[in-house]
């Protein structure tokens, strides 16, 4: 038995799963204190199912807590950065591309030292331990304990970062240190930014994870719990405390993984319609397609693994403007059940339009009566102008079609899986879709994605094939990805390589090749769920 929880901007969803069967599911409004909302959702599914909490094997949580902290500039710890690369990189110091307000909050405490490597592992300059020790003394004098260490091309050779960390710990024994090589990919500034961001979030991560544990203890759930990562896999609670940045896009990835599980499809486009936004992503081999470019988080460019998603301001709570016609991006969000017309409010929302249109679209936990959706009081919107209703429905489908087309890599029609509590907005055909699939339990696909998730690890390195063969380079990359999956909580015997990508770098000498490998495995001590689920096909 597994419990999956996903914390969204509007609702906190939870499901209890027994193998491939959804035993119970719930949606509760997201609370300002994320832990309180999670505890409420847990109480609901436990009470609804009547299970003994001792039979729960694991709890999987996806949260926006750390993303919100960066976006809202709250709960961030002042952090120092040490970069190894002199005499190179002087013109672009650490945090040079950060928004001024965020850099001021984090402290802007940056130091440059000698070291670093070229792409093929050659040293830029010799490492100077005394130089790093002097920097550590300055950081100690400034009263800082959160420290990020980056080195030029450290994904190729991380030895200078590791040596620097040892020296810093000898000066500041209780230092909270993040090495950029453990988080980011090739690209100094973006990888360094990710490391700084990780360090400034670690104190918050410790409090948040402890809060999750307290909520579980309160309900006498003694099973281990895990946190969803950006790539649709899990990490154990201790790992989450060390690497909170790896949770930033867990919401969309949970939805895509849930969509793949429920539909049985491994390659498709997923349209996740929520209360505030619609997220569109691409499934490849059952996992979200990873963004190839740097990803902006709160105004900061980072390059750790993130799903390639596109979000539009369209959801069940989107405000409708009549003249000129406009749908969203403003939304009533979690206040939908209070402000929408069909729920007794005085605001015209996209949900009101769909109910007024009487579209016979089945939904989980609902019914179709007289051709209209059984959502709220349909009589309230019965007199809405039919022209307006049709125009808004057409505009909604146009917005979705444009977003889907933007995520496609060719004109070839592809399957589209529609999930999310707001997916009642999808009322017709989507241009460019070979078929539209709305699986069973689509409103809580995000929580199901968390519940069925595996543990992952990846390697992204540049190898010089002048020094070793291609097979040796691939073997090294696969082993590194597998080791990272095991370190994150995967059972070693269950780890499989699910994706390998090679990119020859013709502009570099030495027959350089960038190799990216992704490995996934089942949680240690937790039985994996089966494959597949119920599917309803059609618009």
Phi, psi and omega in degrees: 000130179235148171245128176248136182229135175229126182263112179253179180290334181254310184233153168254117183258146177218143176225148170250124183240136173247098187067241179263002185262130174277111182279319183205148177215157181206154171234126176232149179301138176293137182257160178301320173268106186304321183298323180295320179295321178295316179298320179296318179295320178299315180300320182296311183290327179291317180293321182292323183271335182069023183282160172277123184299341179292342182272359180279125182276331182189155177239126182246125187238130170250129186223149175261010188304315186282326174298314181299324181299319180287314182297319182271356179061043182236150172061032180259137182268131175306135189225141175259152178234133174245120177248133180255115182179355180304145006276002179282166171070008184298326186288342179233083183290166178304143178066019182295332183257014181278149170302142186300320182294321180289321179296323178294320180294318181285337173116334179062024182275099186235145182221140177250142179219166179285156180137208180085164181227160169279176183298333183263011176096354178289143181289139171285313175207162183291142177289136182240098183303319182296326178296316179293322179297320178297319178297318180299322178296321178294319179295320178297318180295331179280355178078019181263140177239343177272121187223133174249135181239125178232153178218144181300127181056037178294336173297338176277317179212112186261010188300321182291323176296317181294318178295321178296320179299320178298318181293316181298319180293331177291333179269320181236087187303327182259026180294144175258103191247133173243129175264130184297330182293342181273351187237304190268181181250192177298133184128101191301303187298314182294319179293319178296318178301317180298320180293317178298314180298321179296315181296320183286349179258353188295321178297317177297320180299318180297316179294319183293313180297320177296325177294319175300315181297321179296321178296320178292319179298322180300326180265009178060039174263112185260357181289158178292157176232156187226159181244138180287142177259173181298334187262012178088009177247181185246161167223151181287169188299318180295321179295322179296325177297326182279328186228065182297334182295340182285002179257359194305319184246035185292333181298301178300323180292322177300318180297319181291320178293320177296321179296319178296317181295314184288326183270338184081004180267143178257337182230113183189173171258136181250130175248110182253107183260117180254203180276335185242318183228163171244124180254129179245128180222171183240129174271131172229119182059030177087358180236156180298140173295134184274139179296132181276337183257171176298145182248133181272123176239110180060028181092003182246130179281128178228163181224025171283168188297127179220146178289148177275096182235159177229126184248139175233154182280068180224123179200180180299333181263008182299136179283142180253124175254128188277319187219104359284157183296128181209134178244116182067192357282352178293146185213153174279350175057231184289354177268014182306314184287358177250326190256338181293150182301317184291347178252016176093007179271194183231021182244131178279119183240171178298326178298319178301318181297316182294318178296318179297327180287344178062038181284129183275071178251112180299149176221153180300127177077007180237187179210167179248122182233120178061029177084355180247150179293141178276068180233114180063208183255102183292339180297330182297328185253009183297333184264007178298143180302125183297328178295319178297316181300314181294320181295319180292318178299319179294320180294320178299313181294326177295317179299317180293317181298319179296318180294319178297316180298325180295330183272347181282151178258355177207172180279355182296129178300141180228157176295144177238124178259126182253123180223176177101151182298335181266011185289355172298344179290339180277101189246002183208195179285147176254120181300131181093359179262131176286330175197156177248125185242124177240096187286164173304148177063027182300332181294335183243030179301328180296315179292325177295320177301322176292319184294325186262003187295151174257183179256138184233164174207155180216160176230135177221099185222159173257126180247144174264110182282004172280340183256339178210160183284165179298318180296322178294320179296316178297318180297318178298315181295318179296319180294319180296317179296319179295317179298321180292325177294317179296318179297333180274355175122009181277147173287124187304320184292342185262357186287130176234150173273120185253347181204132176227128180227131179241134178230103176297136181252086187294338183278355178250147178284169173081022179053052183285141179220133175269126181240126179241124184231138177239131178236143176224154178206168180280152179299139175294128175080004179235125180293133180287144175287163177283187181255156169094174180181177181286142183227134172246124184256144180129169183283000000 
